[in-house]
Amino acid sequence: MKPAVNRILVEPIKAPPATIAGVEMDTKDPQVRGVILAVGAGQAIDRMGLKEGMIAVFGAFSGEDVTLDGKELKVLFVDESIESELLGYDNNRK
């Protein structure tokens, strides 16, 4: 699946539950991280240098939820995400 102009397809990364002294805390993180699976064409994508495999940071309620091959994914406009390499997150870095 290739997203439309200036959109990205992201698979959210499930964060481990927050714990304090072994007790699981019910926290709602307003930011979510996800792996970029596909990028659409567009000037904003070219300008930001977004590529498949990068980690994107976005709001928990951003984008449209889609299910593809049994996976829960999100389609986001580029301006709904923060390009992760600027934050020091790069899925391809070892």
Buried (B, 14 or more C-beta within 10 A) or exposed (E): EEBEEBBBBBBBEEEEEEEEEEEEEEEEEEEBBBBBBBBBEBEBBEEBEBBEEBBBBBBEEBBEEEEEEEEEBBBBBBEBBBBBBEEEBEBEEE
